[in-house]
Amino acid sequence: MGGFSIWHWLIVLLIVVMVFGTKKLRNMGGDLGGAVKGFKDGMKDGGAAPADDKTAAVTNSQAADKPVDKTTIDVEAKKL
């Protein structure tokens, strides 16, 4: 029970191409490459300090200007 030979892998590759088609495989490869690139960029940016952005924090006065969503309940916990 040894490993697979090159002929086994070529047959598997041929079956995969026949099932999925070359266009779909190309699209999946591009999507996978984009996901890996995005992950690497996220890992690089994750270690950096966040920039001081005025729009990042929403204060209560800014939240009061927005229309009220009736499906959400806003509560505040008080310590006794």
PDB file of N, CA, C and O in Angstrom:
ATOM      1  N   MET A   1       0.840  -1.181   0.000  1.00  0.00           N
ATOM      2  CA  MET A   1       0.000   0.000   0.000  1.00  0.00           C
ATOM      3  C   MET A   1       0.882   1.241   0.000  1.00  0.00           C
ATOM      4  O   MET A   1       1.027   1.894   1.033  1.00  0.00           O
ATOM      5  N   GLY A   2       1.446   1.560  -1.094  1.00  0.00           N
ATOM      6  CA  GLY A   2       2.317   2.715  -1.191  1.00  0.00           C
ATOM      7  C   GLY A   2       1.540   3.986  -1.505  1.00  0.00           C
ATOM      8  O   GLY A   2       0.309   4.010  -1.483  1.00  0.00           O
ATOM      9  N   GLY A   3       2.277   5.017  -1.792  1.00  0.00           N
ATOM     10  CA  GLY A   3       1.665   6.286  -2.149  1.00  0.00           C
ATOM     11  C   GLY A   3       1.135   6.270  -3.570  1.00  0.00           C
ATOM     12  O   GLY A   3       1.274   5.285  -4.294  1.00  0.00           O
ATOM     13  N   PHE A   4       0.541   7.353  -3.944  1.00  0.00           N
ATOM     14  CA  PHE A   4      -0.001   7.470  -5.294  1.00  0.00           C
ATOM     15  C   PHE A   4       1.114   7.825  -6.274  1.00  0.00           C
ATOM     16  O   PHE A   4       2.024   8.590  -5.954  1.00  0.00           O
ATOM     17  N   SER A   5       1.025   7.263  -7.457  1.00  0.00           N
ATOM     18  CA  SER A   5       2.001   7.586  -8.495  1.00  0.00           C
ATOM     19  C   SER A   5       1.513   8.801  -9.275  1.00  0.00           C
ATOM     20  O   SER A   5       0.405   9.285  -9.041  1.00  0.00           O
ATOM     21  N   ILE A   6       2.319   9.290 -10.187  1.00  0.00           N
ATOM     22  CA  ILE A   6       1.959  10.445 -10.998  1.00  0.00           C
ATOM     23  C   ILE A   6       0.729  10.154 -11.852  1.00  0.00           C
ATOM     24  O   ILE A   6      -0.062  11.057 -12.124  1.00  0.00           O
ATOM     25  N   TRP A   7       0.565   8.918 -12.271  1.00  0.00           N
ATOM     26  CA  TRP A   7      -0.594   8.561 -13.101  1.00  0.00           C
ATOM     27  C   TRP A   7      -1.897   8.652 -12.318  1.00  0.00           C
ATOM     28  O   TRP A   7      -2.927   9.044 -12.867  1.00  0.00           O
ATOM     29  N   HIS A   8      -1.858   8.297 -11.052  1.00  0.00           N
ATOM     30  CA  HIS A   8      -3.046   8.428 -10.210  1.00  0.00           C
ATOM     31  C   HIS A   8      -3.456   9.899 -10.106  1.00  0.00           C
ATOM     32  O   HIS A   8      -4.636  10.227 -10.229  1.00  0.00           O
ATOM     33  N   TRP A   9      -2.479  10.781  -9.880  1.00  0.00           N
ATOM     34  CA  TRP A   9      -2.774  12.202  -9.729  1.00  0.00           C
ATOM     35  C   TRP A   9      -3.269  12.810 -11.045  1.00  0.00           C
ATOM     36  O   TRP A   9      -4.131  13.688 -11.034  1.00  0.00           O
ATOM     37  N   LEU A  10      -2.731  12.349 -12.174  1.00  0.00           N
ATOM     38  CA  LEU A  10      -3.205  12.853 -13.464  1.00  0.00           C
ATOM     39  C   LEU A  10      -4.651  12.440 -13.733  1.00  0.00           C
ATOM     40  O   LEU A  10      -5.431  13.223 -14.274  1.00  0.00           O
ATOM     41  N   ILE A  11      -5.003  11.238 -13.363  1.00  0.00           N
ATOM     42  CA  ILE A  11      -6.383  10.779 -13.537  1.00  0.00           C
ATOM     43  C   ILE A  11      -7.325  11.571 -12.634  1.00  0.00           C
ATOM     44  O   ILE A  11      -8.413  11.955 -13.064  1.00  0.00           O
ATOM     45  N   VAL A  12      -6.923  11.819 -11.395  1.00  0.00           N
ATOM     46  CA  VAL A  12      -7.741  12.625 -10.477  1.00  0.00           C
ATOM     47  C   VAL A  12      -7.904  14.037 -11.027  1.00  0.00           C
ATOM     48  O   VAL A  12      -9.004  14.589 -10.989  1.00  0.00           O
ATOM     49  N   LEU A  13      -6.836  14.623 -11.532  1.00  0.00           N
ATOM     50  CA  LEU A  13      -6.904  15.969 -12.111  1.00  0.00           C
ATOM     51  C   LEU A  13      -7.835  16.004 -13.314  1.00  0.00           C
ATOM     52  O   LEU A  13      -8.612  16.947 -13.464  1.00  0.00           O
ATOM     53  N   LEU A  14      -7.769  15.000 -14.167  1.00  0.00           N
ATOM     54  CA  LEU A  14      -8.638  14.917 -15.332  1.00  0.00           C
ATOM     55  C   LEU A  14     -10.107  14.814 -14.918  1.00  0.00           C
ATOM     56  O   LEU A  14     -10.963  15.454 -15.530  1.00  0.00           O
ATOM     57  N   ILE A  15     -10.405  14.033 -13.907  1.00  0.00           N
ATOM     58  CA  ILE A  15     -11.788  13.892 -13.432  1.00  0.00           C
ATOM     59  C   ILE A  15     -12.288  15.207 -12.833  1.00  0.00           C
ATOM     60  O   ILE A  15     -13.432  15.597 -13.065  1.00  0.00           O
ATOM     61  N   VAL A  16     -11.440  15.887 -12.068  1.00  0.00           N
ATOM     62  CA  VAL A  16     -11.840  17.173 -11.473  1.00  0.00           C
ATOM     63  C   VAL A  16     -12.119  18.192 -12.565  1.00  0.00           C
ATOM     64  O   VAL A  16     -13.099  18.932 -12.476  1.00  0.00           O
ATOM     65  N   VAL A  17     -11.284  18.248 -13.591  1.00  0.00           N
ATOM     66  CA  VAL A  17     -11.498  19.190 -14.695  1.00  0.00           C
ATOM     67  C   VAL A  17     -12.781  18.846 -15.436  1.00  0.00           C
ATOM     68  O   VAL A  17     -13.522  19.743 -15.839  1.00  0.00           O
ATOM     69  N   MET A  18     -13.047  17.580 -15.617  1.00  0.00           N
ATOM     70  CA  MET A  18     -14.269  17.177 -16.317  1.00  0.00           C
ATOM     71  C   MET A  18     -15.512  17.509 -15.498  1.00  0.00           C
ATOM     72  O   MET A  18     -16.536  17.886 -16.069  1.00  0.00           O
ATOM     73  N   VAL A  19     -15.448  17.380 -14.190  1.00  0.00           N
ATOM     74  CA  VAL A  19     -16.614  17.643 -13.343  1.00  0.00           C
ATOM     75  C   VAL A  19     -16.870  19.141 -13.223  1.00  0.00           C
ATOM     76  O   VAL A  19     -18.001  19.588 -13.416  1.00  0.00           O
ATOM     77  N   PHE A  20     -15.854  19.912 -12.911  1.00  0.00           N
ATOM     78  CA  PHE A  20     -16.044  21.334 -12.644  1.00  0.00           C
ATOM     79  C   PHE A  20     -15.883  22.211 -13.878  1.00  0.00           C
ATOM     80  O   PHE A  20     -16.532  23.254 -13.963  1.00  0.00           O
ATOM     81  N   GLY A  21     -15.073  21.842 -14.803  1.00  0.00           N
ATOM     82  CA  GLY A  21     -14.797  22.687 -15.962  1.00  0.00           C
ATOM     83  C   GLY A  21     -13.675  23.660 -15.668  1.00  0.00           C
ATOM     84  O   GLY A  21     -13.426  24.016 -14.516  1.00  0.00           O
ATOM     85  N   THR A  22     -12.998  24.086 -16.730  1.00  0.00           N
ATOM     86  CA  THR A  22     -11.829  24.945 -16.546  1.00  0.00           C
ATOM     87  C   THR A  22     -12.204  26.344 -16.089  1.00  0.00           C
ATOM     88  O   THR A  22     -11.467  26.960 -15.320  1.00  0.00           O
ATOM     89  N   LYS A  23     -13.351  26.859 -16.555  1.00  0.00           N
ATOM     90  CA  LYS A  23     -13.740  28.222 -16.187  1.00  0.00           C
ATOM     91  C   LYS A  23     -14.040  28.309 -14.695  1.00  0.00           C
ATOM     92  O   LYS A  23     -13.606  29.248 -14.028  1.00  0.00           O
ATOM     93  N   LYS A  24     -14.774  27.344 -14.173  1.00  0.00           N
ATOM     94  CA  LYS A  24     -15.111  27.359 -12.756  1.00  0.00           C
ATOM     95  C   LYS A  24     -13.860  27.168 -11.900  1.00  0.00           C
ATOM     96  O   LYS A  24     -13.720  27.798 -10.852  1.00  0.00           O
ATOM     97  N   LEU A  25     -12.957  26.304 -12.343  1.00  0.00           N
ATOM     98  CA  LEU A  25     -11.711  26.102 -11.602  1.00  0.00           C
ATOM     99  C   LEU A  25     -10.866  27.373 -11.595  1.00  0.00           C
ATOM    100  O   LEU A  25     -10.238  27.697 -10.586  1.00  0.00           O
ATOM    101  N   ARG A  26     -10.848  28.094 -12.721  1.00  0.00           N
ATOM    102  CA  ARG A  26     -10.097  29.346 -12.799  1.00  0.00           C
ATOM    103  C   ARG A  26     -10.701  30.382 -11.848  1.00  0.00           C
ATOM    104  O   ARG A  26      -9.973  31.098 -11.159  1.00  0.00           O
ATOM    105  N   ASN A  27     -12.030  30.457 -11.814  1.00  0.00           N
ATOM    106  CA  ASN A  27     -12.693  31.399 -10.909  1.00  0.00           C
ATOM    107  C   ASN A  27     -12.430  31.047  -9.448  1.00  0.00           C
ATOM    108  O   ASN A  27     -12.193  31.928  -8.621  1.00  0.00           O
ATOM    109  N   MET A  28     -12.474  29.752  -9.137  1.00  0.00           N
ATOM    110  CA  MET A  28     -12.204  29.336  -7.760  1.00  0.00           C
ATOM    111  C   MET A  28     -10.770  29.642  -7.368  1.00  0.00           C
ATOM    112  O   MET A  28     -10.506  30.030  -6.229  1.00  0.00           O
ATOM    113  N   GLY A  29      -9.830  29.471  -8.309  1.00  0.00           N
ATOM    114  CA  GLY A  29      -8.432  29.798  -8.033  1.00  0.00           C
ATOM    115  C   GLY A  29      -8.244  31.281  -7.786  1.00  0.00           C
ATOM    116  O   GLY A  29      -7.502  31.672  -6.885  1.00  0.00           O
ATOM    117  N   GLY A  30      -8.911  32.116  -8.581  1.00  0.00           N
ATOM    118  CA  GLY A  30      -8.822  33.566  -8.380  1.00  0.00           C
ATOM    119  C   GLY A  30      -9.437  33.994  -7.061  1.00  0.00           C
ATOM    120  O   GLY A  30      -8.901  34.862  -6.373  1.00  0.00           O
ATOM    121  N   ASP A  31     -10.565  33.386  -6.705  1.00  0.00           N
ATOM    122  CA  ASP A  31     -11.201  33.701  -5.425  1.00  0.00           C
ATOM    123  C   ASP A  31     -10.322  33.283  -4.255  1.00  0.00           C
ATOM    124  O   ASP A  31     -10.195  34.010  -3.269  1.00  0.00           O
ATOM    125  N   LEU A  32      -9.721  32.115  -4.373  1.00  0.00           N
ATOM    126  CA  LEU A  32      -8.846  31.631  -3.307  1.00  0.00           C
ATOM    127  C   LEU A  32      -7.616  32.532  -3.172  1.00  0.00           C
ATOM    128  O   LEU A  32      -7.193  32.842  -2.059  1.00  0.00           O
ATOM    129  N   GLY A  33      -7.046  32.950  -4.296  1.00  0.00           N
ATOM    130  CA  GLY A  33      -5.895  33.852  -4.252  1.00  0.00           C
ATOM    131  C   GLY A  33      -6.253  35.197  -3.636  1.00  0.00           C
ATOM    132  O   GLY A  33      -5.470  35.753  -2.866  1.00  0.00           O
ATOM    133  N   GLY A  34      -7.432  35.727  -3.969  1.00  0.00           N
ATOM    134  CA  GLY A  34      -7.877  36.990  -3.386  1.00  0.00           C
ATOM    135  C   GLY A  34      -8.108  36.876  -1.888  1.00  0.00           C
ATOM    136  O   GLY A  34      -7.817  37.804  -1.132  1.00  0.00           O
ATOM    137  N   ALA A  35      -8.637  35.725  -1.461  1.00  0.00           N
ATOM    138  CA  ALA A  35      -8.873  35.520  -0.035  1.00  0.00           C
ATOM    139  C   ALA A  35      -7.551  35.431   0.724  1.00  0.00           C
ATOM    140  O   ALA A  35      -7.425  35.985   1.816  1.00  0.00           O
ATOM    141  N   VAL A  36      -6.577  34.745   0.160  1.00  0.00           N
ATOM    142  CA  VAL A  36      -5.266  34.628   0.812  1.00  0.00           C
ATOM    143  C   VAL A  36      -4.591  35.992   0.889  1.00  0.00           C
ATOM    144  O   VAL A  36      -3.984  36.334   1.903  1.00  0.00           O
ATOM    145  N   LYS A  37      -4.699  36.768  -0.185  1.00  0.00           N
ATOM    146  CA  LYS A  37      -4.098  38.108  -0.192  1.00  0.00           C
ATOM    147  C   LYS A  37      -4.772  39.004   0.842  1.00  0.00           C
ATOM    148  O   LYS A  37      -4.100  39.747   1.557  1.00  0.00           O
ATOM    149  N   GLY A  38      -6.095  38.933   0.920  1.00  0.00           N
ATOM    150  CA  GLY A  38      -6.818  39.723   1.924  1.00  0.00           C
ATOM    151  C   GLY A  38      -6.452  39.311   3.341  1.00  0.00           C
ATOM    152  O   GLY A  38      -6.332  40.159   4.225  1.00  0.00           O
ATOM    153  N   PHE A  39      -6.273  38.009   3.559  1.00  0.00           N
ATOM    154  CA  PHE A  39      -5.879  37.527   4.877  1.00  0.00           C
ATOM    155  C   PHE A  39      -4.490  38.029   5.246  1.00  0.00           C
ATOM    156  O   PHE A  39      -4.263  38.458   6.378  1.00  0.00           O
ATOM    157  N   LYS A  40      -3.560  37.978   4.296  1.00  0.00           N
ATOM    158  CA  LYS A  40      -2.203  38.460   4.571  1.00  0.00           C
ATOM    159  C   LYS A  40      -2.199  39.952   4.868  1.00  0.00           C
ATOM    160  O   LYS A  40      -1.513  40.401   5.787  1.00  0.00           O
ATOM    161  N   ASP A  41      -2.966  40.730   4.090  1.00  0.00           N
ATOM    162  CA  ASP A  41      -3.051  42.164   4.339  1.00  0.00           C
ATOM    163  C   ASP A  41      -3.673  42.442   5.711  1.00  0.00           C
ATOM    164  O   ASP A  41      -3.244  43.352   6.420  1.00  0.00           O
ATOM    165  N   GLY A  42      -4.674  41.659   6.074  1.00  0.00           N
ATOM    166  CA  GLY A  42      -5.294  41.820   7.382  1.00  0.00           C
ATOM    167  C   GLY A  42      -4.341  41.494   8.517  1.00  0.00           C
ATOM    168  O   GLY A  42      -4.368  42.139   9.565  1.00  0.00           O
ATOM    169  N   MET A  43      -3.502  40.493   8.307  1.00  0.00           N
ATOM    170  CA  MET A  43      -2.527  40.144   9.339  1.00  0.00           C
ATOM    171  C   MET A  43      -1.473  41.235   9.487  1.00  0.00           C
ATOM    172  O   MET A  43      -1.010  41.504  10.596  1.00  0.00           O
ATOM    173  N   LYS A  44      -1.090  41.867   8.376  1.00  0.00           N
ATOM    174  CA  LYS A  44      -0.114  42.957   8.448  1.00  0.00           C
ATOM    175  C   LYS A  44      -0.727  44.168   9.138  1.00  0.00           C
ATOM    176  O   LYS A  44      -0.077  44.794   9.975  1.00  0.00           O
ATOM    177  N   ASP A  45      -1.970  44.508   8.798  1.00  0.00           N
ATOM    178  CA  ASP A  45      -2.627  45.677   9.369  1.00  0.00           C
ATOM    179  C   ASP A  45      -3.071  45.443  10.802  1.00  0.00           C
ATOM    180  O   ASP A  45      -3.256  46.406  11.547  1.00  0.00           O
ATOM    181  N   GLY A  46      -3.244  44.205  11.205  1.00  0.00           N
ATOM    182  CA  GLY A  46      -3.713  43.898  12.552  1.00  0.00           C
ATOM    183  C   GLY A  46      -2.719  44.293  13.626  1.00  0.00           C
ATOM    184  O   GLY A  46      -3.127  44.619  14.741  1.00  0.00           O
ATOM    185  N   GLY A  47      -1.440  44.275  13.330  1.00  0.00           N
ATOM    186  CA  GLY A  47      -0.433  44.623  14.322  1.00  0.00           C
ATOM    187  C   GLY A  47      -0.227  46.115  14.466  1.00  0.00           C
ATOM    188  O   GLY A  47       0.338  46.564  15.464  1.00  0.00           O
ATOM    189  N   ALA A  48      -0.669  46.886  13.499  1.00  0.00           N
ATOM    190  CA  ALA A  48      -0.485  48.334  13.544  1.00  0.00           C
ATOM    191  C   ALA A  48      -1.501  48.960  14.489  1.00  0.00           C
ATOM    192  O   ALA A  48      -2.595  48.431  14.685  1.00  0.00           O
ATOM    193  N   ALA A  49      -1.121  50.101  15.075  1.00  0.00           N
ATOM    194  CA  ALA A  49      -2.029  50.828  15.957  1.00  0.00           C
ATOM    195  C   ALA A  49      -3.148  51.442  15.119  1.00  0.00           C
ATOM    196  O   ALA A  49      -2.898  51.929  14.017  1.00  0.00           O
ATOM    197  N   PRO A  50      -4.375  51.424  15.632  1.00  0.00           N
ATOM    198  CA  PRO A  50      -5.474  52.005  14.870  1.00  0.00           C
ATOM    199  C   PRO A  50      -5.313  53.516  14.741  1.00  0.00           C
ATOM    200  O   PRO A  50      -4.852  54.185  15.665  1.00  0.00           O
ATOM    201  N   ALA A  51      -5.695  54.034  13.596  1.00  0.00           N
ATOM    202  CA  ALA A  51      -5.584  55.469  13.345  1.00  0.00           C
ATOM    203  C   ALA A  51      -6.635  56.208  14.149  1.00  0.00           C
ATOM    204  O   ALA A  51      -7.711  55.674  14.416  1.00  0.00           O
ATOM    205  N   ASP A  52      -6.326  57.433  14.535  1.00  0.00           N
ATOM    206  CA  ASP A  52      -7.271  58.268  15.281  1.00  0.00           C
ATOM    207  C   ASP A  52      -8.310  58.791  14.304  1.00  0.00           C
ATOM    208  O   ASP A  52      -8.055  59.741  13.563  1.00  0.00           O
ATOM    209  N   ASP A  53      -9.466  58.177  14.303  1.00  0.00           N
ATOM    210  CA  ASP A  53     -10.511  58.510  13.345  1.00  0.00           C
ATOM    211  C   ASP A  53     -11.712  59.050  14.092  1.00  0.00           C
ATOM    212  O   ASP A  53     -12.202  58.414  15.025  1.00  0.00           O
ATOM    213  N   LYS A  54     -12.189  60.212  13.693  1.00  0.00           N
ATOM    214  CA  LYS A  54     -13.336  60.820  14.362  1.00  0.00           C
ATOM    215  C   LYS A  54     -14.619  60.039  14.121  1.00  0.00           C
ATOM    216  O   LYS A  54     -15.535  60.086  14.942  1.00  0.00           O
ATOM    217  N   THR A  55     -14.694  59.326  13.016  1.00  0.00           N
ATOM    218  CA  THR A  55     -15.916  58.600  12.706  1.00  0.00           C
ATOM    219  C   THR A  55     -15.961  57.232  13.371  1.00  0.00           C
ATOM    220  O   THR A  55     -16.985  56.553  13.293  1.00  0.00           O
ATOM    221  N   ALA A  56     -14.881  56.809  14.023  1.00  0.00           N
ATOM    222  CA  ALA A  56     -14.846  55.481  14.620  1.00  0.00           C
ATOM    223  C   ALA A  56     -15.747  55.398  15.849  1.00  0.00           C
ATOM    224  O   ALA A  56     -16.428  54.393  16.049  1.00  0.00           O
ATOM    225  N   ALA A  57     -15.756  56.430  16.661  1.00  0.00           N
ATOM    226  CA  ALA A  57     -16.542  56.404  17.888  1.00  0.00           C
ATOM    227  C   ALA A  57     -17.833  57.185  17.688  1.00  0.00           C
ATOM    228  O   ALA A  57     -17.834  58.301  17.169  1.00  0.00           O
ATOM    229  N   VAL A  58     -18.922  56.576  18.109  1.00  0.00           N
ATOM    230  CA  VAL A  58     -20.225  57.241  18.026  1.00  0.00           C
ATOM    231  C   VAL A  58     -20.626  57.615  19.436  1.00  0.00           C
ATOM    232  O   VAL A  58     -20.693  56.761  20.321  1.00  0.00           O
ATOM    233  N   THR A  59     -20.891  58.887  19.643  1.00  0.00           N
ATOM    234  CA  THR A  59     -21.299  59.338  20.966  1.00  0.00           C
ATOM    235  C   THR A  59     -22.811  59.289  21.080  1.00  0.00           C
ATOM    236  O   THR A  59     -23.508  59.089  20.085  1.00  0.00           O
ATOM    237  N   ASN A  60     -23.316  59.471  22.282  1.00  0.00           N
ATOM    238  CA  ASN A  60     -24.752  59.428  22.497  1.00  0.00           C
ATOM    239  C   ASN A  60     -25.466  60.561  21.762  1.00  0.00           C
ATOM    240  O   ASN A  60     -26.587  60.379  21.287  1.00  0.00           O
ATOM    241  N   SER A  61     -24.836  61.716  21.666  1.00  0.00           N
ATOM    242  CA  SER A  61     -25.473  62.823  20.960  1.00  0.00           C
ATOM    243  C   SER A  61     -25.569  62.542  19.466  1.00  0.00           C
ATOM    244  O   SER A  61     -26.536  62.954  18.824  1.00  0.00           O
ATOM    245  N   GLN A  62     -24.588  61.850  18.903  1.00  0.00           N
ATOM    246  CA  GLN A  62     -24.659  61.495  17.489  1.00  0.00           C
ATOM    247  C   GLN A  62     -25.706  60.423  17.260  1.00  0.00           C
ATOM    248  O   GLN A  62     -26.403  60.450  16.245  1.00  0.00           O
ATOM    249  N   ALA A  63     -25.832  59.481  18.183  1.00  0.00           N
ATOM    250  CA  ALA A  63     -26.812  58.411  18.041  1.00  0.00           C
ATOM    251  C   ALA A  63     -28.223  58.955  18.163  1.00  0.00           C
ATOM    252  O   ALA A  63     -29.147  58.397  17.572  1.00  0.00           O
ATOM    253  N   ALA A  64     -28.415  60.046  18.926  1.00  0.00           N
ATOM    254  CA  ALA A  64     -29.749  60.627  19.099  1.00  0.00           C
ATOM    255  C   ALA A  64     -30.237  61.282  17.815  1.00  0.00           C
ATOM    256  O   ALA A  64     -31.444  61.410  17.609  1.00  0.00           O
ATOM    257  N   ASP A  65     -29.317  61.701  16.947  1.00  0.00           N
ATOM    258  CA  ASP A  65     -29.709  62.346  15.701  1.00  0.00           C
ATOM    259  C   ASP A  65     -30.295  61.352  14.698  1.00  0.00           C
ATOM    260  O   ASP A  65     -31.027  61.754  13.794  1.00  0.00           O
ATOM    261  N   LYS A  66     -29.988  60.082  14.841  1.00  0.00           N
ATOM    262  CA  LYS A  66     -30.454  59.080  13.898  1.00  0.00           C
ATOM    263  C   LYS A  66     -31.882  58.660  14.234  1.00  0.00           C
ATOM    264  O   LYS A  66     -32.286  58.740  15.394  1.00  0.00           O
ATOM    265  N   PRO A  67     -32.648  58.215  13.248  1.00  0.00           N
ATOM    266  CA  PRO A  67     -34.008  57.773  13.526  1.00  0.00           C
ATOM    267  C   PRO A  67     -34.002  56.529  14.417  1.00  0.00           C
ATOM    268  O   PRO A  67     -33.082  55.712  14.366  1.00  0.00           O
ATOM    269  N   VAL A  68     -35.042  56.409  15.228  1.00  0.00           N
ATOM    270  CA  VAL A  68     -35.135  55.317  16.188  1.00  0.00           C
ATOM    271  C   VAL A  68     -35.614  54.062  15.484  1.00  0.00           C
ATOM    272  O   VAL A  68     -36.597  54.087  14.743  1.00  0.00           O
ATOM    273  N   ASP A  69     -34.911  52.967  15.722  1.00  0.00           N
ATOM    274  CA  ASP A  69     -35.303  51.674  15.181  1.00  0.00           C
ATOM    275  C   ASP A  69     -36.187  50.994  16.211  1.00  0.00           C
ATOM    276  O   ASP A  69     -35.728  50.714  17.318  1.00  0.00           O
ATOM    277  N   LYS A  70     -37.430  50.721  15.881  1.00  0.00           N
ATOM    278  CA  LYS A  70     -38.384  50.185  16.840  1.00  0.00           C
ATOM    279  C   LYS A  70     -38.173  48.707  17.133  1.00  0.00           C
ATOM    280  O   LYS A  70     -38.798  48.176  18.051  1.00  0.00           O
ATOM    281  N   THR A  71     -37.318  48.032  16.386  1.00  0.00           N
ATOM    282  CA  THR A  71     -37.075  46.619  16.634  1.00  0.00           C
ATOM    283  C   THR A  71     -35.919  46.391  17.595  1.00  0.00           C
ATOM    284  O   THR A  71     -35.669  45.253  17.993  1.00  0.00           O
ATOM    285  N   THR A  72     -35.206  47.451  17.976  1.00  0.00           N
ATOM    286  CA  THR A  72     -34.063  47.332  18.858  1.00  0.00           C
ATOM    287  C   THR A  72     -34.373  48.003  20.196  1.00  0.00           C
ATOM    288  O   THR A  72     -34.942  49.093  20.233  1.00  0.00           O
ATOM    289  N   ILE A  73     -33.998  47.351  21.285  1.00  0.00           N
ATOM    290  CA  ILE A  73     -34.208  47.928  22.620  1.00  0.00           C
ATOM    291  C   ILE A  73     -32.849  48.346  23.144  1.00  0.00           C
ATOM    292  O   ILE A  73     -31.927  47.534  23.221  1.00  0.00           O
ATOM    293  N   ASP A  74     -32.725  49.621  23.507  1.00  0.00           N
ATOM    294  CA  ASP A  74     -31.484  50.156  24.038  1.00  0.00           C
ATOM    295  C   ASP A  74     -31.612  50.232  25.561  1.00  0.00           C
ATOM    296  O   ASP A  74     -32.463  50.952  26.082  1.00  0.00           O
ATOM    297  N   VAL A  75     -30.773  49.495  26.259  1.00  0.00           N
ATOM    298  CA  VAL A  75     -30.846  49.465  27.716  1.00  0.00           C
ATOM    299  C   VAL A  75     -29.495  49.826  28.302  1.00  0.00           C
ATOM    300  O   VAL A  75     -28.464  49.770  27.633  1.00  0.00           O
ATOM    301  N   GLU A  76     -29.534  50.196  29.566  1.00  0.00           N
ATOM    302  CA  GLU A  76     -28.310  50.529  30.279  1.00  0.00           C
ATOM    303  C   GLU A  76     -28.335  49.782  31.614  1.00  0.00           C
ATOM    304  O   GLU A  76     -29.300  49.892  32.371  1.00  0.00           O
ATOM    305  N   ALA A  77     -27.290  49.034  31.898  1.00  0.00           N
ATOM    306  CA  ALA A  77     -27.214  48.288  33.144  1.00  0.00           C
ATOM    307  C   ALA A  77     -26.690  49.180  34.233  1.00  0.00           C
ATOM    308  O   ALA A  77     -25.717  49.909  34.041  1.00  0.00           O
ATOM    309  N   LYS A  78     -27.350  49.122  35.406  1.00  0.00           N
ATOM    310  CA  LYS A  78     -26.922  49.920  36.549  1.00  0.00           C
ATOM    311  C   LYS A  78     -26.458  48.982  37.644  1.00  0.00           C
ATOM    312  O   LYS A  78     -27.075  47.948  37.903  1.00  0.00           O
ATOM    313  N   LYS A  79     -25.369  49.355  38.277  1.00  0.00           N
ATOM    314  CA  LYS A  79     -24.831  48.550  39.365  1.00  0.00           C
ATOM    315  C   LYS A  79     -25.507  48.962  40.656  1.00  0.00           C
ATOM    316  O   LYS A  79     -25.592  50.152  40.960  1.00  0.00           O
ATOM    317  N   LEU A  80     -25.985  47.997  41.418  1.00  0.00           N
ATOM    318  CA  LEU A  80     -26.680  48.284  42.688  1.00  0.00           C
ATOM    319  C   LEU A  80     -25.740  48.326  43.840  1.00  0.00           C
ATOM    320  O   LEU A  80     -26.163  48.555  44.973  1.00  0.00           O
TER     321      LEU A  80
END
